[in-house]
Amino acid sequence: MKGTKQFRRWLTLLLWIVILAAIIAAPFVLPVFRLNLLGRYLSLAIVALGVDLIWGYTGLLSLGQGIFFALGGYCAAMYLQLNSASELPNGIPEFFGLYGVKNLPFFWEPFNSPLFTTIAIWLLPGVVAAMLGFLVFRNRIKGVYFSILTQAALLVFFNFFNGQQKLINGTNGLKTDVTQLFGQMVGSPSMQRCFFWLTALLVILAWLFSRWIVRDRFGHVLVGIRDDEPRLRFTGYNPTLFKTIIFAIAGGLAGISGALYTVQSGIVSPQFMTVPFSIEMVIWVAVGGRGTLLGAIIGAVFINYAKSLVSEALPASWMFIQGGLFILVVTALPEGVLGWLQSEGPRNLLSRLGIARPISTYPSLEIDGKKEINL
């Protein structure tokens, strides 16, 4: 046991060294286009951390994280739109003129403030997640019913945002690449490099924050909810409170991720709230390693980068590859790639494939199906 823990620590340290080295070298090696892609995928790693907190540690499979991801993106885009519209004659974003809107809607007003926007990016998704979570958890809805309910909420938000043409440009979304920030165009190479460094820093901080949560007593309660919620409730804990808090934290992380992704992709739209996108978030965590945190980061970055490379060469093949990868993880590597490396990996894989592994302590006790031991 002690040797296994030490191996995990060294493996985590080695992976972080590789990740940090790649982040530092990337701006000097990759062209602007590839660097921008890496920045996007690093931002997606933050929402993956939130999924790992609620699914890997708490056992809550949410299929609606796209709600909070999109809310963070809209907060950032609204500020950038207003910041750039200050130079226009009417002082409001141009798309309002397409629908005959002459006065800025009231809920846009607070986003003139950069401080309010910075807080709203994580607080607004966190509050919405807390409200949704409390309504669900107080009724002790869990398991597949929780997953279905979060997906239903995702569809409600998608249809609502998709139809608000006059307020948030509806299905067209809000563009950010041509907006201004600190006197520079957001989509310019220099600004995109700054966003890359900011994203890399926030990924590390998000991992440290998540690690701090799960290593404390709070994290032990989350695992208790995942493994045996009735027993935890019997000991005097209130699972509803803990699930609501962790769901709100995951929502806040998703909001930060959405804001960073928006300024690097150049647009936010209701497409962030589509069902396939939220399901992909779960796949990243499952492949990287559920309940490992670092595996969520690795899964989000590498799967999305692989998707980009494969789609460029074989545009129609990625869905088949992703489906096959998920089937492989579910059947042979349920602990994910990082979890597989941290455990007995190859030995367990051989067992799942039907190849019996030898008993090192008492090899004479092995039964191969042909011999029978009489005691």
MIKOLKOL-304186 format. One record per residue (C-alpha): chain; x negated, y negated, z; residue in one letter. Coordinates in steps of 0.1 Angstrom, whole numbers, plus 5000, padded with zeros to 4 digits. Layout:
{'A', {X, Y, Z}, 'A'}
...
END
This chain:
{'A', {5000, 5000, 5000}, 'M'}
{'A', {4972, 4976, 5009}, 'K'}
{'A', {4954, 4984, 4977}, 'G'}
{'A', {4985, 4978, 4957}, 'T'}
{'A', {4991, 4944, 4972}, 'K'}
{'A', {4955, 4934, 4966}, 'Q'}
{'A', {4957, 4945, 4930}, 'F'}
{'A', {4988, 4924, 4925}, 'R'}
{'A', {4971, 4894, 4939}, 'R'}
{'A', {4941, 4898, 4917}, 'W'}
{'A', {4963, 4904, 4887}, 'L'}
{'A', {4984, 4873, 4894}, 'T'}
{'A', {4952, 4853, 4898}, 'L'}
{'A', {4938, 4866, 4866}, 'L'}
{'A', {4970, 4858, 4847}, 'L'}
{'A', {4970, 4823, 4861}, 'W'}
{'A', {4934, 4818, 4850}, 'I'}
{'A', {4944, 4829, 4815}, 'V'}
{'A', {4975, 4807, 4814}, 'I'}
{'A', {4956, 4776, 4827}, 'L'}
{'A', {4928, 4781, 4802}, 'A'}
{'A', {4953, 4785, 4774}, 'A'}
{'A', {4971, 4753, 4784}, 'I'}
{'A', {4939, 4733, 4787}, 'I'}
{'A', {4925, 4746, 4753}, 'A'}
{'A', {4958, 4743, 4734}, 'A'}
{'A', {4957, 4705, 4727}, 'P'}
{'A', {4922, 4709, 4712}, 'F'}
{'A', {4929, 4740, 4692}, 'V'}
{'A', {4965, 4739, 4680}, 'L'}
{'A', {4978, 4714, 4654}, 'P'}
{'A', {5006, 4690, 4666}, 'V'}
{'A', {5034, 4713, 4652}, 'F'}
{'A', {5021, 4744, 4671}, 'R'}
{'A', {5014, 4723, 4702}, 'L'}
{'A', {5050, 4710, 4702}, 'N'}
{'A', {5063, 4745, 4699}, 'L'}
{'A', {5042, 4756, 4729}, 'L'}
{'A', {5055, 4727, 4749}, 'G'}
{'A', {5091, 4736, 4741}, 'R'}
{'A', {5085, 4772, 4752}, 'Y'}
{'A', {5068, 4761, 4784}, 'L'}
{'A', {5098, 4740, 4792}, 'S'}
{'A', {5120, 4771, 4787}, 'L'}
{'A', {5099, 4789, 4813}, 'A'}
{'A', {5114, 4766, 4839}, 'I'}
{'A', {5149, 4777, 4832}, 'V'}
{'A', {5136, 4813, 4832}, 'A'}
{'A', {5123, 4808, 4867}, 'L'}
{'A', {5158, 4798, 4878}, 'G'}
{'A', {5173, 4829, 4862}, 'V'}
{'A', {5147, 4850, 4880}, 'D'}
{'A', {5156, 4834, 4913}, 'L'}
{'A', {5193, 4841, 4910}, 'I'}
{'A', {5191, 4875, 4892}, 'W'}
{'A', {5157, 4890, 4901}, 'G'}
{'A', {5158, 4880, 4938}, 'Y'}
{'A', {5196, 4876, 4945}, 'T'}
{'A', {5212, 4900, 4921}, 'G'}
{'A', {5234, 4874, 4904}, 'L'}
{'A', {5234, 4879, 4867}, 'L'}
{'A', {5245, 4845, 4853}, 'S'}
{'A', {5253, 4842, 4816}, 'L'}
{'A', {5260, 4805, 4818}, 'G'}
{'A', {5227, 4788, 4825}, 'Q'}
{'A', {5231, 4770, 4792}, 'G'}
{'A', {5256, 4746, 4809}, 'I'}
{'A', {5230, 4732, 4833}, 'F'}
{'A', {5203, 4733, 4806}, 'F'}
{'A', {5224, 4711, 4783}, 'A'}
{'A', {5234, 4687, 4811}, 'L'}
{'A', {5198, 4679, 4818}, 'G'}
{'A', {5192, 4674, 4781}, 'G'}
{'A', {5221, 4650, 4778}, 'Y'}
{'A', {5209, 4630, 4807}, 'C'}
{'A', {5175, 4624, 4791}, 'A'}
{'A', {5190, 4618, 4757}, 'A'}
{'A', {5215, 4592, 4770}, 'M'}
{'A', {5187, 4572, 4786}, 'Y'}
{'A', {5166, 4573, 4755}, 'L'}
{'A', {5195, 4563, 4733}, 'Q'}
{'A', {5203, 4533, 4756}, 'L'}
{'A', {5167, 4523, 4759}, 'N'}
{'A', {5164, 4521, 4721}, 'S'}
{'A', {5198, 4505, 4716}, 'A'}
{'A', {5188, 4474, 4737}, 'S'}
{'A', {5173, 4459, 4705}, 'E'}
{'A', {5205, 4464, 4685}, 'L'}
{'A', {5231, 4435, 4681}, 'P'}
{'A', {5259, 4452, 4701}, 'N'}
{'A', {5235, 4469, 4726}, 'G'}
{'A', {5250, 4503, 4722}, 'I'}
{'A', {5238, 4534, 4703}, 'P'}
{'A', {5245, 4534, 4666}, 'E'}
{'A', {5267, 4565, 4665}, 'F'}
{'A', {5295, 4547, 4684}, 'F'}
{'A', {5300, 4525, 4654}, 'G'}
{'A', {5309, 4555, 4633}, 'L'}
{'A', {5340, 4561, 4655}, 'Y'}
{'A', {5350, 4525, 4660}, 'G'}
{'A', {5338, 4523, 4697}, 'V'}
{'A', {5327, 4488, 4706}, 'K'}
{'A', {5322, 4491, 4743}, 'N'}
{'A', {5299, 4514, 4761}, 'L'}
{'A', {5318, 4541, 4780}, 'P'}
{'A', {5316, 4537, 4817}, 'F'}
{'A', {5297, 4569, 4824}, 'F'}
{'A', {5268, 4558, 4801}, 'W'}
{'A', {5261, 4526, 4822}, 'E'}
{'A', {5241, 4543, 4850}, 'P'}
{'A', {5217, 4558, 4824}, 'F'}
{'A', {5203, 4524, 4817}, 'N'}
{'A', {5182, 4530, 4849}, 'S'}
{'A', {5151, 4552, 4845}, 'P'}
{'A', {5152, 4560, 4882}, 'L'}
{'A', {5189, 4571, 4881}, 'F'}
{'A', {5181, 4592, 4850}, 'T'}
{'A', {5151, 4609, 4866}, 'T'}
{'A', {5173, 4619, 4896}, 'I'}
{'A', {5204, 4629, 4875}, 'A'}
{'A', {5184, 4652, 4853}, 'I'}
{'A', {5181, 4677, 4881}, 'W'}
{'A', {5207, 4666, 4906}, 'L'}
{'A', {5237, 4665, 4882}, 'L'}
{'A', {5232, 4701, 4870}, 'P'}
{'A', {5225, 4712, 4906}, 'G'}
{'A', {5257, 4697, 4919}, 'V'}
{'A', {5278, 4712, 4890}, 'V'}
{'A', {5262, 4746, 4897}, 'A'}
{'A', {5268, 4742, 4935}, 'A'}
{'A', {5305, 4734, 4929}, 'M'}
{'A', {5310, 4763, 4904}, 'L'}
{'A', {5290, 4787, 4926}, 'G'}
{'A', {5309, 4778, 4958}, 'F'}
{'A', {5343, 4783, 4941}, 'L'}
{'A', {5331, 4817, 4929}, 'V'}
{'A', {5312, 4830, 4959}, 'F'}
{'A', {5338, 4820, 4985}, 'R'}
{'A', {5361, 4845, 4968}, 'N'}
{'A', {5334, 4871, 4969}, 'R'}
{'A', {5333, 4875, 4932}, 'I'}
{'A', {5301, 4894, 4922}, 'K'}
{'A', {5287, 4919, 4897}, 'G'}
{'A', {5301, 4921, 4862}, 'V'}
{'A', {5330, 4898, 4872}, 'Y'}
{'A', {5306, 4870, 4881}, 'F'}
{'A', {5288, 4874, 4848}, 'S'}
{'A', {5320, 4872, 4828}, 'I'}
{'A', {5332, 4842, 4848}, 'L'}
{'A', {5299, 4823, 4841}, 'T'}
{'A', {5302, 4831, 4805}, 'Q'}
{'A', {5337, 4819, 4804}, 'A'}
{'A', {5326, 4786, 4821}, 'A'}
{'A', {5300, 4783, 4794}, 'L'}
{'A', {5326, 4785, 4767}, 'L'}
{'A', {5347, 4759, 4784}, 'V'}
{'A', {5318, 4735, 4786}, 'F'}
{'A', {5308, 4742, 4750}, 'F'}
{'A', {5343, 4735, 4736}, 'N'}
{'A', {5346, 4703, 4757}, 'F'}
{'A', {5313, 4688, 4747}, 'F'}
{'A', {5318, 4699, 4711}, 'N'}
{'A', {5350, 4679, 4708}, 'G'}
{'A', {5338, 4646, 4724}, 'Q'}
{'A', {5328, 4628, 4692}, 'Q'}
{'A', {5335, 4593, 4704}, 'K'}
{'A', {5318, 4597, 4737}, 'L'}
{'A', {5287, 4618, 4731}, 'I'}
{'A', {5287, 4623, 4693}, 'N'}
{'A', {5303, 4658, 4697}, 'G'}
{'A', {5289, 4686, 4676}, 'T'}
{'A', {5262, 4663, 4661}, 'N'}
{'A', {5245, 4658, 4694}, 'G'}
{'A', {5222, 4630, 4705}, 'L'}
{'A', {5188, 4626, 4687}, 'K'}
{'A', {5157, 4616, 4707}, 'T'}
{'A', {5129, 4619, 4682}, 'D'}
{'A', {5135, 4584, 4667}, 'V'}
{'A', {5141, 4567, 4701}, 'T'}
{'A', {5116, 4545, 4719}, 'Q'}
{'A', {5099, 4552, 4752}, 'L'}
{'A', {5071, 4530, 4766}, 'F'}
{'A', {5069, 4512, 4733}, 'G'}
{'A', {5063, 4543, 4713}, 'Q'}
{'A', {5085, 4566, 4693}, 'M'}
{'A', {5094, 4598, 4712}, 'V'}
{'A', {5087, 4620, 4683}, 'G'}
{'A', {5052, 4606, 4676}, 'S'}
{'A', {5022, 4629, 4681}, 'P'}
{'A', {5008, 4609, 4710}, 'S'}
{'A', {5041, 4611, 4729}, 'M'}
{'A', {5045, 4648, 4722}, 'Q'}
{'A', {5010, 4654, 4736}, 'R'}
{'A', {5020, 4636, 4768}, 'C'}
{'A', {5052, 4656, 4770}, 'F'}
{'A', {5032, 4688, 4766}, 'F'}
{'A', {5010, 4679, 4796}, 'W'}
{'A', {5040, 4669, 4816}, 'L'}
{'A', {5057, 4701, 4809}, 'T'}
{'A', {5027, 4722, 4818}, 'A'}
{'A', {5024, 4704, 4851}, 'L'}
{'A', {5061, 4708, 4859}, 'L'}
{'A', {5059, 4745, 4851}, 'V'}
{'A', {5032, 4750, 4876}, 'I'}
{'A', {5051, 4729, 4902}, 'L'}
{'A', {5083, 4748, 4895}, 'A'}
{'A', {5065, 4781, 4900}, 'W'}
{'A', {5049, 4769, 4933}, 'L'}
{'A', {5084, 4757, 4945}, 'F'}
{'A', {5100, 4790, 4935}, 'S'}
{'A', {5072, 4810, 4952}, 'R'}
{'A', {5076, 4790, 4984}, 'W'}
{'A', {5113, 4798, 4984}, 'I'}
{'A', {5110, 4835, 4980}, 'V'}
{'A', {5081, 4839, 5005}, 'R'}
{'A', {5100, 4824, 5034}, 'D'}
{'A', {5129, 4839, 5054}, 'R'}
{'A', {5152, 4823, 5029}, 'F'}
{'A', {5137, 4846, 5002}, 'G'}
{'A', {5142, 4876, 5025}, 'H'}
{'A', {5179, 4868, 5028}, 'V'}
{'A', {5182, 4865, 4990}, 'L'}
{'A', {5167, 4900, 4987}, 'V'}
{'A', {5191, 4912, 5014}, 'G'}
{'A', {5220, 4899, 4994}, 'I'}
{'A', {5208, 4917, 4963}, 'R'}
{'A', {5202, 4950, 4980}, 'D'}
{'A', {5230, 4952, 5006}, 'D'}
{'A', {5252, 4922, 5010}, 'E'}
{'A', {5278, 4938, 5034}, 'P'}
{'A', {5250, 4947, 5058}, 'R'}
{'A', {5236, 4912, 5056}, 'L'}
{'A', {5270, 4898, 5063}, 'R'}
{'A', {5274, 4921, 5093}, 'F'}
{'A', {5242, 4908, 5108}, 'T'}
{'A', {5256, 4873, 5110}, 'G'}
{'A', {5244, 4856, 5078}, 'Y'}
{'A', {5268, 4838, 5055}, 'N'}
{'A', {5259, 4851, 5019}, 'P'}
{'A', {5282, 4824, 5004}, 'T'}
{'A', {5260, 4796, 5016}, 'L'}
{'A', {5228, 4812, 5005}, 'F'}
{'A', {5241, 4821, 4971}, 'K'}
{'A', {5255, 4786, 4965}, 'T'}
{'A', {5222, 4771, 4975}, 'I'}
{'A', {5201, 4793, 4952}, 'I'}
{'A', {5226, 4789, 4924}, 'F'}
{'A', {5223, 4751, 4927}, 'A'}
{'A', {5185, 4753, 4927}, 'I'}
{'A', {5186, 4774, 4896}, 'A'}
{'A', {5209, 4748, 4880}, 'G'}
{'A', {5185, 4720, 4889}, 'G'}
{'A', {5156, 4739, 4874}, 'L'}
{'A', {5177, 4744, 4842}, 'A'}
{'A', {5184, 4707, 4840}, 'G'}
{'A', {5147, 4698, 4842}, 'I'}
{'A', {5140, 4725, 4816}, 'S'}
{'A', {5167, 4711, 4793}, 'G'}
{'A', {5154, 4675, 4796}, 'A'}
{'A', {5119, 4686, 4787}, 'L'}
{'A', {5131, 4707, 4758}, 'Y'}
{'A', {5153, 4679, 4745}, 'T'}
{'A', {5125, 4653, 4742}, 'V'}
{'A', {5102, 4679, 4725}, 'Q'}
{'A', {5128, 4693, 4701}, 'S'}
{'A', {5142, 4659, 4692}, 'G'}
{'A', {5179, 4665, 4698}, 'I'}
{'A', {5204, 4678, 4724}, 'V'}
{'A', {5237, 4692, 4712}, 'S'}
{'A', {5265, 4716, 4724}, 'P'}
{'A', {5244, 4744, 4707}, 'Q'}
{'A', {5225, 4746, 4739}, 'F'}
{'A', {5257, 4760, 4755}, 'M'}
{'A', {5262, 4788, 4731}, 'T'}
{'A', {5265, 4823, 4745}, 'V'}
{'A', {5235, 4839, 4727}, 'P'}
{'A', {5211, 4812, 4740}, 'F'}
{'A', {5221, 4819, 4777}, 'S'}
{'A', {5218, 4857, 4770}, 'I'}
{'A', {5183, 4851, 4756}, 'E'}
{'A', {5173, 4835, 4790}, 'M'}
{'A', {5181, 4868, 4807}, 'V'}
{'A', {5161, 4888, 4781}, 'I'}
{'A', {5130, 4866, 4787}, 'W'}
{'A', {5132, 4875, 4825}, 'V'}
{'A', {5140, 4911, 4819}, 'A'}
{'A', {5110, 4916, 4795}, 'V'}
{'A', {5086, 4895, 4815}, 'G'}
{'A', {5094, 4911, 4848}, 'G'}
{'A', {5125, 4906, 4870}, 'R'}
{'A', {5117, 4895, 4905}, 'G'}
{'A', {5081, 4885, 4897}, 'T'}
{'A', {5085, 4847, 4888}, 'L'}
{'A', {5052, 4848, 4868}, 'L'}
{'A', {5068, 4874, 4846}, 'G'}
{'A', {5096, 4850, 4838}, 'A'}
{'A', {5071, 4824, 4826}, 'I'}
{'A', {5052, 4849, 4805}, 'I'}
{'A', {5084, 4863, 4790}, 'G'}
{'A', {5099, 4829, 4781}, 'A'}
{'A', {5067, 4817, 4764}, 'V'}
{'A', {5056, 4849, 4746}, 'F'}
{'A', {5090, 4860, 4734}, 'I'}
{'A', {5098, 4826, 4720}, 'N'}
{'A', {5064, 4822, 4703}, 'Y'}
{'A', {5067, 4857, 4689}, 'A'}
{'A', {5102, 4847, 4676}, 'K'}
{'A', {5087, 4817, 4659}, 'S'}
{'A', {5059, 4837, 4642}, 'L'}
{'A', {5081, 4866, 4631}, 'V'}
{'A', {5108, 4843, 4618}, 'S'}
{'A', {5083, 4825, 4596}, 'E'}
{'A', {5071, 4857, 4581}, 'A'}
{'A', {5104, 4878, 4582}, 'L'}
{'A', {5133, 4855, 4588}, 'P'}
{'A', {5160, 4882, 4591}, 'A'}
{'A', {5141, 4907, 4612}, 'S'}
{'A', {5138, 4890, 4646}, 'W'}
{'A', {5172, 4900, 4659}, 'M'}
{'A', {5164, 4936, 4653}, 'F'}
{'A', {5130, 4933, 4670}, 'I'}
{'A', {5146, 4915, 4700}, 'Q'}
{'A', {5173, 4941, 4704}, 'G'}
{'A', {5147, 4969, 4702}, 'G'}
{'A', {5125, 4952, 4728}, 'L'}
{'A', {5155, 4948, 4752}, 'F'}
{'A', {5164, 4985, 4747}, 'I'}
{'A', {5128, 4995, 4754}, 'L'}
{'A', {5128, 4974, 4786}, 'V'}
{'A', {5161, 4988, 4798}, 'V'}
{'A', {5152, 5024, 4792}, 'T'}
{'A', {5115, 5027, 4798}, 'A'}
{'A', {5103, 4995, 4816}, 'L'}
{'A', {5132, 4983, 4838}, 'P'}
{'A', {5107, 4964, 4860}, 'E'}
{'A', {5095, 4944, 4830}, 'G'}
{'A', {5059, 4941, 4816}, 'V'}
{'A', {5044, 4923, 4846}, 'L'}
{'A', {5063, 4946, 4871}, 'G'}
{'A', {5050, 4976, 4851}, 'W'}
{'A', {5014, 4963, 4854}, 'L'}
{'A', {5018, 4956, 4891}, 'Q'}
{'A', {5031, 4990, 4899}, 'S'}
{'A', {5018, 5024, 4888}, 'E'}
{'A', {5027, 5015, 4852}, 'G'}
{'A', {5014, 5042, 4829}, 'P'}
{'A', {5021, 5070, 4854}, 'R'}
{'A', {5057, 5060, 4858}, 'N'}
{'A', {5061, 5056, 4820}, 'L'}
{'A', {5049, 5092, 4815}, 'L'}
{'A', {5075, 5104, 4840}, 'S'}
{'A', {5103, 5085, 4823}, 'R'}
{'A', {5092, 5101, 4790}, 'L'}
{'A', {5095, 5136, 4806}, 'G'}
{'A', {5058, 5142, 4812}, 'I'}
{'A', {5053, 5153, 4847}, 'A'}
{'A', {5025, 5137, 4865}, 'R'}
{'A', {5002, 5158, 4887}, 'P'}
{'A', {5005, 5158, 4925}, 'I'}
{'A', {4970, 5147, 4936}, 'S'}
{'A', {4973, 5158, 4972}, 'T'}
{'A', {4986, 5193, 4968}, 'Y'}
{'A', {4984, 5203, 4932}, 'P'}
{'A', {4993, 5239, 4941}, 'S'}
{'A', {5028, 5227, 4949}, 'L'}
{'A', {5035, 5217, 4913}, 'E'}
{'A', {5064, 5235, 4896}, 'I'}
{'A', {5061, 5236, 4858}, 'D'}
{'A', {5094, 5254, 4851}, 'G'}
{'A', {5078, 5287, 4844}, 'K'}
{'A', {5063, 5295, 4878}, 'K'}
{'A', {5082, 5297, 4910}, 'E'}
{'A', {5066, 5293, 4944}, 'I'}
{'A', {5079, 5317, 4971}, 'N'}
{'A', {5076, 5303, 5006}, 'L'}
END
